[in-house]
Amino acid sequence: MAPHWSFCNSLQKICNNRKLPEGQSYNEKELLLQVAEGNRDAFHTLYDHYRNKIYYVANKMLQSNAAAEDVLQEIFIKIWVNRESLRHMDYFSTWLNSIVRNHLYNHFRKKANEEAYLLRLLPDPADPSQPFDETAFRELKQLLANALAALPSRQQEVFQLSREQGLTHAAIAAKLGISPETVKKHMMEALRFIRSYLSAHGAALTVWLLLS
């Protein structure tokens, strides 16, 4: 399949209040057929119709503008990649709600796993005598620093812009002059290496990727 990063750029550039041409009604069934055939204008119109709803829900749940923007981009990339399935879809809004719900569920499930590990290093509130494992905390943070230092320079740069500055993939792409798809690839490779590094040193979960 042809690279789809250009659609991320297109989505970022669309004005939030972009409207259909005067006199043209919104016919979702016809629009979905056009998207299924690869019509980019139809895809942009579909994006315009749903973007605010998806962004509002994601931002309300995640409490992060950057994270909500990433969710929005990822969902519409998924729609474009799977556009052939739109051809025979009768209840698009129901399907889209399911996609958004599952995407957010997976986000929170991952976050819960990370937080569960973090809580193991914190003292039990019911046991004031239990000390905070500061030594383990320092050791794990040092492991993360070592893992980051071992990354190629571009992966380090992308990782730090994402985790430390909270930039979206699209924002990082614009800053570095590369495609969002390349940013995503660098992040995936960086995360894969860091997880492997931490796992090899007894810190298998990724909570430490949140530390800076």
C-alpha positions in Angstrom: 0.0 0.0 0.0 1.3 3.5 -0.8 2.5 5.5 2.1 -0.3 7.4 3.9 1.7 9.9 5.8 0.6 12.7 3.4 -2.9 12.4 4.7 -1.7 13.3 8.2 -0.3 16.5 6.7 -3.6 17.1 4.9 -5.6 16.6 8.1 -3.5 19.0 10.0 -3.9 21.7 7.4 -7.7 21.4 7.1 -9.5 24.4 8.7 -11.7 23.4 11.7 -14.7 25.2 10.3 -14.4 24.1 6.7 -17.8 23.6 5.1 -19.3 21.9 2.2 -19.8 24.0 -0.9 -23.0 26.0 -0.8 -26.0 24.0 -1.9 -24.3 20.7 -1.4 -25.8 18.4 1.3 -24.0 15.9 3.4 -24.8 12.4 2.1 -22.8 10.0 4.2 -23.6 6.9 2.2 -22.4 8.5 -1.0 -19.4 10.0 0.8 -18.3 6.6 2.1 -18.5 5.1 -1.4 -16.3 7.9 -2.6 -13.8 7.4 0.2 -13.7 3.7 -0.6 -12.8 4.6 -4.1 -9.9 6.7 -2.9 -11.4 10.2 -3.2 -9.3 12.5 -1.0 -11.8 15.3 -1.1 -14.5 13.0 0.2 -12.1 11.8 2.9 -11.4 15.3 4.0 -15.1 16.0 4.1 -15.7 13.0 6.3 -12.8 14.2 8.5 -14.4 17.6 8.8 -17.7 16.1 9.8 -16.4 14.0 12.7 -13.1 15.5 13.8 -14.5 17.8 16.5 -16.6 15.0 18.0 -13.6 12.6 18.2 -11.2 15.2 19.5 -13.7 16.4 22.2 -14.2 12.8 23.5 -10.5 12.0 23.4 -9.5 15.2 25.0 -12.1 14.8 27.7 -11.0 11.3 28.5 -7.2 11.8 28.2 -7.0 15.4 29.5 -4.3 16.1 26.9 -4.5 18.2 23.7 -1.5 16.4 22.2 -2.8 12.9 23.1 -6.2 13.8 21.7 -4.7 15.0 18.5 -2.7 11.8 18.2 -5.9 9.7 18.7 -7.7 11.8 16.0 -4.8 11.3 13.5 -4.5 7.6 14.2 -8.2 6.9 13.9 -8.5 8.6 10.5 -5.3 6.9 9.3 -7.0 3.6 10.2 -10.1 4.7 8.3 -8.1 5.5 5.2 -6.0 2.3 5.3 -9.3 0.3 5.6 -11.3 2.4 3.3 -12.4 -0.5 1.2 -14.5 -1.7 4.1 -16.6 1.5 3.9 -18.1 0.4 0.6 -20.8 -1.8 2.2 -21.0 -0.1 5.6 -24.5 0.9 6.7 -23.8 2.3 10.2 -20.6 4.2 9.9 -21.1 6.4 13.0 -21.7 3.2 15.1 -18.6 1.6 13.7 -16.6 4.8 14.3 -17.8 5.0 17.9 -16.6 1.5 18.4 -13.2 2.3 16.9 -12.8 5.4 19.2 -13.9 3.4 22.3 -11.5 0.6 21.6 -8.6 3.0 20.9 -9.2 4.8 24.2 -9.7 1.5 26.1 -6.3 0.2 24.8 -4.7 3.5 25.9 -6.1 3.2 29.4 -5.3 -0.5 29.7 -1.6 0.2 28.9 -1.6 3.1 31.3 -3.1 0.9 34.0 -0.4 -1.7 33.5 2.3 0.9 33.8 0.8 2.5 36.9 0.4 -0.9 38.6 4.1 -1.4 38.3 4.8 2.2 39.5 2.7 1.6 42.6 4.8 -1.4 43.6 7.7 1.0 44.2 5.6 3.4 46.3 5.0 3.0 50.0 1.7 1.4 51.0 -0.4 4.2 52.5 -1.8 1.6 55.0 1.7 0.9 56.2 3.6 4.0 57.2 6.6 2.0 58.1 7.1 0.8 54.5 9.8 3.0 53.0 9.9 4.3 49.4 12.3 2.2 47.4 14.4 5.1 46.3 17.4 3.0 45.4 15.3 0.9 42.9 13.8 4.2 41.6 17.2 5.7 40.9 18.5 2.5 39.4 15.6 2.2 37.0 15.8 5.8 36.0 19.5 5.3 35.3 18.7 2.3 33.2 16.4 4.4 31.1 19.1 7.1 30.7 21.5 4.4 29.5 18.9 3.0 27.1 18.3 6.4 25.6 22.0 7.1 25.2 22.3 3.9 23.2 19.7 5.0 20.6 20.7 6.5 17.3 20.7 10.3 17.4 17.5 10.7 15.3 15.6 8.2 17.5 16.8 10.1 20.6 15.6 13.4 19.2 12.2 12.0 18.2 11.7 10.3 21.6 12.6 13.3 23.6 10.4 15.6 21.6 7.5 13.2 22.1 8.0 12.2 25.8 9.7 15.3 27.2 8.0 18.1 25.2 4.7 16.3 24.5 4.7 17.0 20.8 2.4 15.1 18.5 3.9 13.0 15.6 2.7 15.7 13.2 4.4 18.5 15.2 7.6 16.5 15.4 7.5 15.8 11.7 7.1 19.6 10.9 9.9 20.5 13.3 12.4 17.9 11.9 11.3 18.2 8.3 10.3 14.5 8.0 7.0 12.7 7.5 4.7 11.7 10.4 5.1 8.1 9.2 8.9 8.4 9.6 8.4 9.9 13.1 6.1 7.0 14.0 8.7 4.5 12.7 11.5 6.1 14.8 9.3 6.0 17.9 8.3 2.4 17.4 12.0 1.4 16.9 13.1 3.5 19.9 10.4 2.0 22.2 11.2 -1.5 21.0 14.8 -1.1 21.9 14.2 0.6 25.2 11.7 -2.2 26.2 14.2 -4.8 25.3 17.0 -3.0 27.2 14.9 -2.6 30.3 13.6 -6.2 30.1 17.2 -7.5 29.9 18.0 -5.6 33.1 14.9 -6.8 35.0 12.5 -3.9 34.2 10.2 -5.3 31.7 7.3 -2.9 31.9 7.3 0.5 30.2 6.4 2.8 33.0 9.9 4.2 32.9 9.3 5.5 29.4 7.2 8.2 31.1 10.1 9.5 33.2 12.2 12.4 32.1 
